[in-house]
Amino acid sequence: MSISRRATLAWVAGAVAVGALASPWLLDHANTPADPHAPPNWPKLDLPPVTARGYGSDPNLVEPSVPWPLTMTPAQRAQAKFLAGIILPADDHSPSAADLPIDAFIDEWISAPYPQQQEDRTLILEGLAWLDIESKARFGGDFAHATPAQRAALFDDIAWQGRIKPGLEKPAHFFDRLRSLVMGGYYSLPEGMKDIGYLGNAPATQWPGPPDEAIAQLNAALSGLGLPPQKT
């Protein structure tokens, strides 16, 4: 499933507008340096800076364009898509997040030249690398080739507040942020909205009309004005 960059950008804006991308854990730790809590094998990536312009204070909403390049590699996109499927697997009525362009959403988000997005870029990309490093150390292979039980064991150490394994606070920070992005992207798409029963501005297929009580109240007001009543 592909998606245009303009559509992805609108999708990102929608997810931000509903506040889906800021988890309480992240907000509590937003101003806390994470490096002192990084495990010894946490990678420090030498990422090239994002120097593209943003929208500024007066974007052209009539003919929108995306003024920054995407920055994730194909391998990073593939890993993000794989992880999205683990975080939100398919069920009886909704597709897996891996079947939707969540990787495009994450790429658009962390490539944007704004402070929050650039902070996320470092955290997400280093976290993706750490998953492979940790998986190789524990299981002898990268994360994608670990067994479901091995991946679950690794996630159990970083995924649950109050149960984070000592020394893995920064990987837990990464996982919390990644999960927030996946959830924000998924539930801003039609498939996610359908999953929670959100109809948005969809027109009603059959409107029964106003209730009798409302018509009676209206007709009483019309009578007082000397106007004819409304019929149901």
N, C-alpha and C positions, 0 to 999 in steps of 0.2 A: 504494500500500500504506500503510494507516494503522496506528497503534499507540497504545495507551492510554498515558497518562503513568505510570501505576503499572507497566505492563510495561516502559516505557523505563527507569524508575528501577531496577528489578530487573536489567535488562540492563546499565546503567551499573555497578551494584554487582558484577555478575559479571565484567565486564571489568577492573575495578580489582583484584578478588581474584586474578586470574591474572597480574597485573602487565603487562598488555598496553599500558598507557598511558604508560609511562615509558621513553622510548628512552635509550640510553647517551649520545647527543649532548646530549639535554636535561638529563640528570642532571649531565653535566660542566659545563653552562653555567647551571645553575639559580640560582647565586648570583652570576652575572656580569652587571652592568648591560648591557643590550642597546642602549640608546639611542646610545652613542658609535659604534656600528657601523651605525646606520641610515642609509640613503641620503638625500639631500636631499629627495626626494619622498615620504618615508615619512609618512603622515598621522598626526596626533595627534587622535583622536576624543574629543569631550567626552561621555563615556558617563555616563549617570545612575548613581549608585551602587546596588548591590543591597542593600536593607535588610531583606529578608525573613529570617525565622528559618530556621535549619536544623533538623535532627532533634534536636539535643542528644545527650546521652549515653544516653538511654533511649527509643529509638523504639518506637512501637506496631507490632509486627510482625504482630499478629493482624488489625488493621484499618489497614493502612498508608495514608498520605495524603502528598501532595507539598506541602510548606508554602511553596514559592516559585513565583513566576510565571516563565514562559518569557520570554526577552528578545530573541531574534533577530527581525528583521523578515522578512516574506515574501521580500523580495529577497535577504537574507542567507542564508535557508534554501535558496532556489533555487540560489544560487551555491555553497553548501556541497555540495548534492546533485550539481551539475554537476562539481565538482572531485573528489568521491568517485568518480564514474564514470571519470574520467581516471586516478586513482591505482590503482583496482582495476576494470579493464574486464571485460566478460564473456569467458568462454572456452567451450570445448566442453561443460563439465560444471557450470559455476557462473555465477550471474547477476552482472551488473555491480553495484557498490556503489550506483550511481545508481538501481537498481531496488529497493533496500531502504531503509528509513527511517533511513539514516545521519544525515540532517540533523536528525531528531528526537533522536537520540542526542547529537549535538554540542550542540544547543540545550539539552537537559537538563543536560549537563555544564557548559557555561559559564554557565548561569543559576544554578547552585547557589551559595549564599552562604558559600563556604569559600575560604581564601586561594589554594590552588592553582588552583581553578576560576576565581576572579576574575582571577588573573594570566593564565590562558589566555584569558579573555574579551577582555581588552584586546589581547593578541597576535593572536588569531584574527580579530577584527573589523577591526583595523587592517590585518592582512595581506590580508584579502579586499578591502578598499578599495585597498590598494597594488597588487594585481594589475591592477585596472582602470586605475589611474593609469599604471602602467608600460606596460600594453598600449596605451593611448591614445598615450603618448609614442613608443613604438616603431612601432606599426602603424596608428595613427589610429582605433582603435576599442576598445571594452571587451573584456575577456578572452574572454567567451562568444562574441563575434562574430569573434574572430581565427581564422585557419586552423589546422588541426592542426599544421602545420609551425611556425607562429609560436608557438603555445602550447608546443610541444616545445622550441623555442629558448629561450623564457623559463625554462621549468623546468630546462633544462640548466644554467643559471647559478646555480640555488639548490638543486638536488635531491640533489647527490652530495657526500658528505664528501670533502675533499681536492681538489675541483674547483669550489668555490664562487668565483664571480667576485668579485674584490676590491671592497669597498664594498657588497656585498649580503649581509653576514653576518646582519643582522636579518631580511630576507626568507627567508634559509635557515633561520633559527631558526623562523620562522612555518611554513614548509613542513614542517619536521621534526615539529613539534607537530601540525599538521593531519593529516599522514600517519599519525602514531601514533594519533590519535583515530579515523580512518577504519578502520585495521587493527583496533584494539581493538573497535570496534563491529561490524565485519563478522564477525570470527571468534568473536564471542560470540553470534551468531545461528545458528539451525539450518542455514541455507544455508552459512555459513562453516564450521561444524563438520563438515558433510558434505563440504565441499571438502577438508579435511585428514584425513578419515577418522576423526574423533573420534566415538565412540558414546555417551560419557557413561554414564548409568545405564540404558541401554536393556537390556531382558531378552533373553537369548539365545533365538533361535527354536527351536533344538534343542540340548540339552545332552547330550553323549555319555556323561556319567557319569565317575566317577573312574577313573584308569588302573589296570590290573591290579596294578602294583607297589604302589600305595597300598592296594588291597584286601588284598593279601598281608600288608603290614605291619600293617594294622589287625587282620586275623585272627590274626596271631601274637601281638599284644598281648591280644586277647580270649581266646585259648587259655590264655595265662599267668594270666588271671584266672578261668579255669574257665567262660567264657561261650561260647555257640555262635557259630560263625563267621557272617559276613555273606555273602550270596550276591550275585553280580554281576547 
